[in-house]
Amino acid sequence: MTMALPERAKALLLSLVLLATFLGIWEMATPGSKSGGQLSEYEMLSGGGAQQARVPPPSQIFEKAVDELSKPFYDNGPNDKGIGIQLAYSLYRVLTGYFLAALIAIPVGFLIGMSPLFYKALDPFIQVLRPISPLAWMPLALFVIQDSQASAIFVIFICSIWPMLINTAFGVANVRKDWINVAKTHELGALRTAFQVILPAAAPTILTGMRISIGIAWLVIVAAEMLVGGTGIGYYVWNEWNNLDLTAVIFSILMIGVVGMMLDAAFAFVQRSVQFQE
């Protein structure tokens, strides 16, 4: 008697089959070029530009990945750094701006969620500032701060703060009144009520906002680094496009996706750890 595969194993097997099918079709449809996705000197001089460049097949991208990941931290100058260094700079900017946003968004969200007066006072500002694209702040940040790295961190701060603030306020405002009344019955002070009752009850919603924010921050840093240049995965993508190396561009896109998935998985794990059954 054969044992039925569990649902997760079936899903994994189906994912692998779909991936293998997609890569096989891609490999057969794009034979690639000997230059590994780069334009030859003749193609560049003949004016063909990017139109004559072929999308490289998966085999060439795999070779590029092996080469880059075998020496991820090499540093041969400003425009020639390993993928590990590029990702490290991007993660530093993302996490710095993200945690600065958390330091403000979570306390302010608590205040808004617990006080209808503060909610009504601050809501107009939130509704005006929240829809503004984070990249729209970049020229102002560059002018005021006059430092590209600090400006990129500021943009991450701006894009990260709103999901955390709104979710924190929502989670705090929707804590069951029965639990707060029990705290009052036991004569708990406001601070102990906030930390022992409201924070644990609102934690899943707060973590949801934090999870959304980290995804948005990772999206925005790529575009921000394309604008400010220097070092980072966004600059790496733009620089390789300027070098007309499509293999490196696709490899870097895949690395962006993998790191983004790992960040989301980390926050999903933390989010599951604070969930509770009533």
N, C-alpha and C positions, 0 to 999 in steps of 0.2 A: 504494500500500500504506500503510495507516494504522499509525502507531506506537502500540504499547500503552503506556498510562500506567504510570509506576512505581507501586509499592505505596503510597508515601507520598502521592503526588498523588491516588490513588484514595481513600485514607483522608481526606485533606483535603476532597476534593469531597463525599464522603458526609457528613462532619461539617457542611459548609455547607448541604447539602440538609436534613439533620435539623434544624439550627438554624432555617432559614427556615420549614420546616413547623411546628415548634413555635411560633415567633413568630407565624406566620400564624393558627394555630388560637387562640392566646391573644388576638390582636388582635380576631378576630371574636367570640370568646366573651365578651370584657369590653369593652364600649363605653366604659367609664369615665365620669367626670363632668367638668363644666367646672372644678371646683375642683382638678383634677389630683391626685386621690387624697386630698384633705383633706375632712373633714366640714364641711358648712356650719354657720352659726350656728344655723339652725333645727334641724338634726339633733342638735346638741349639747344645745340647750335642751329638745328633745322627749324626751330620755332614750334615744335610739336608740343612742348611743355607737358603739363600733367595729363593732357588728352591722350598722349601716346603711351602713358605709363599703364602697365597691366597690374591688376590686383593680384598680389602674390598668392600662391596656393598655400594651404595649411602646412605642408611639409617645410616650406621656406620659413614660415612664421615659427614653427617648432624649432628649427635650427637656430633662428635668431633668439628665441627664448632660452635655449640651452646655453648659447654663447653669453647672453647678458646675465643670466642667473648664476653662471659659473664664476663670474667676477663682478658682483653687484656694487661694490664699493670702491671701484677705481676712480681716480681723479686726475685727469690729464689737462686740466685747465677749465676756464669758465664755461665753455660750450661742449665739454666732453667729460661728463661724469656718469658713473654707473647708475643703473635703475634704482638700486638700494638707496643711494644718496638723494636722488630725486624724490623718491617716495618719503624718505625721512623728513626732508624739508617741508613737503606738503602736509604730512601728518603733524609735524610740529605746529605749523600755522593753524591747521584745523583745530587741533586739540586746545591750543592756547586761546583762540577766539571762542571756542565752544565752552570751555570751562569758565571763562570770564563772563560769558552770557548767562551761564547757569547760576553764577554767584549773584546776579541781579534778578534774573527771571523768576527763580523759585521763591525768594523772599517776597518780591513784589506780587507774584501770583498768589501767595498765601494771603497777603494783605487784601488784595482785590476779592479773593474768594470768601474771606471772613467778614468783609465790610461792604455792604451795599453802597455806602456813601463813597468810598474810594473807587468802587466799580463804576459808578455813574460819573465820577470826576475824571477818571483816567481813560474810560472807554473811547471818547472822541479822539484822543491822541493815538491810541492803539489802532483805531480804524483808519486813521489817516496815514500813519507810518507803515503799517503792516503790508499794504499792497505794493509799496515801492520796491522795485527790483534792487537787490543788493548791489549789483554792478553799477547802478545809477549813482551810488555813493562814492564810487572809486575816484572820479576826478576831484571831488571835494576833499576826500581823504588824502589824496596825493598832494593837493595844494596846502592843506592845513598841517598835515603830519610831516610831509616832505621826506618820507621814507617808504620805499615800495613794500618791504616786508611788513612793517607796522600797518600800512594801509590795507594789505591783504588780510591781516589778522582782524582789523576793524570791520572789513566786509563780512568775514566769517561771524564775527560777533553780532552784526546786524541781522544776518539771515538766520542765526541760531536762536535768537532771543524770543521771537514771537511764538513758535510752536510750544516751547517750554512754558512761557508765561501763560498762554491761553489754556493749555492743558492743566497746569497747576491750579489756576483759578477755578476751572471747571471741576476738577477733582475735589478741591477743598469745599467748594460751594455745595457739592452733592453728597457730602458725608452725611450719613443717616443722623437725623436729629436725636433719635433715641440714644445713640452712643454719646453724643455731647451732653444730653440731659443726665445720663448716668454719671458722667464726669463731674457735672455740677453737683449731683447728689452726694458724691464722694468728696466734694469741696476741693477739687483740683484747681490750681491756679491756671491762668490763661496759657502760660508757657508750658506747663506740664500737659495740659489738654492738647496743645498744638503738637507736641512731640510724641505723646503716648497714645493719643486717640486719632487726631486728624491726619498726621503724617503717615502712619501705617495704613489707614483706610484709603488715603488718596494716592499712595505710592504707585499702584499699577497705572493710574492715569498720568501721573507725573512722568513715569518711565516711558510711557507711550509718547509723550511730547518730546522727551529727550531722544528717543529712538528716531522720531521723525526729523528732529533737528540735526542729528549727526549725518543722516542721509542727505539732507539739503546742503549742509556745510561741505560735504565731500563733492557734491555736484558743483557748487559755486567756486571752490578753490581752483578747479581746473580752468574755468573761464577767467578767473582773476589772475592766475599766473600767466595765462596767454597775454593778458594786457600789460602786466608790470614787468614780465621777463625775469631774468636772473636765474634762479634754480627752482626746481619743482616739477612735478609730473605734468602740469599744464604747459609749462615752458618747454619741457622735453617733447611733448606732442607737436607743438608749434615749430620747434627747431628742426625736428626730423621731417616735418612737412616742407619746410624751407629747403632742406637738403634733398627733397624729393625721394625720401626713403620710405616707401609705403609699407614695407615689411616692419620697420621700427614703429611706424604710426599705429598699425594694427596691434602689434605686440603691446605697446603702451596703453592702448584702449582696453585690451584684455586685462592688463595689470590694474587699471583703474577699477574695472568691474570686480576683480577678485578682492582687492583691498576693501572696496565698498561692501561687498558681501560679508567679509570678515568683521567689519565694524558693526554691521547690522546684526550679525549672528551673536556678537558679544553682548549687545544691548538686549537682544531677544532673550538670551540666557538670564541676564539680570532681571529682566521684566518677569520672566516665569518664576524666578526665585522669590519675588515679593507678592505674587498673587495669592489669594486666600479664598477659602470657601466660607460663606456666611453660615 
